[in-house]
Amino acid sequence: MMPDAALAAIRAAVEAAHVNGLQAADDVAACVADELTAVGWTLAPDTSRDDAATAA
């Protein structure tokens, strides 16, 4: 489960994206990533789906 503080930070970043007029999922995701990395978060791609597809 995600800690409440992390969830609040993500929600705030989504709200900031919407305030900036972004609605498309890719645009919102990019804005959220920018907002979170600006405050020190480290983001890494989820490769577990790639591994499962390769194994199949």
N, C-alpha and C positions, 0 to 999 in steps of 0.2 A: 504494500500500500504506500502511496505517496504522502510524505509529510504535509501537513496543512500549509506550512510556509512556502513550500515548493509549489503547491497547487495555487496558492494566492499569487505568487510571482508569475506563473504562466497565465493565469486569468488576467492579470494586469497587463501583461504584454499583448494578449489578444485584444483587450479593450483599446490599448494604444494603437494597435493596427487598425481597428475599426474607426477610431477617431480620425485617423489619418486617411480615411476613405478606402482602405483596402478591404476587399470582401472575398476575392478569389483565394481558395485554400493555399495555393503555392505562395501567393503574395503574403498572406497572413503568417504562414510558416516561416518565411524568410525574415519577416519583421520580428517575430517571436525569437528566432535564433539570434538576430542582431541585438535585441533588447537584453536577452539573457547573457550573452557573451560580454556585453558591455558592462555588466555588473559582476563579472568574474566566473560565470558558469563555464564549465567545459562540456561541450557537446560532442558526442561520437555517434557515428551511424550504427544502426542496429543491423548487424550482419547475420544474426541467427536465422532470419528467413532465407538469406542467400545460402547458408550452409545446408538447410533442410532441403532446398530445391536441388542443390548439387548432389546430395546424398540419394535423392529419389531416382 
